[in-house]
């Protein structure tokens, strides 16, 4: 996740928090594809805007 240009320069605490949430809510096969660079984070099932629980918890990562 740290290699993703979208998160470079962000605080480690934020990146760690988001990675933990991705593991909790994201589709495991899609996460593997994201890590391999085959898809973008926006394409990981479970991390899309329709998953309100993920985004509500993600908001807490920035606080």
TAWO-V356518 format. One record per run of one state. SS is the DSSP state (~ for helix, > for strand, _ for the rest). FROM is the first residue (numbers start at 1). LEN is the number of residues. If there is no record, write none. Layout:
ss from len
SS FROM LEN
SS FROM LEN
This chain:
ss from len
_ 1 11
~ 12 14
_ 26 2
~ 28 8
_ 36 5
~ 41 3
_ 44 8
~ 52 10
_ 62 2
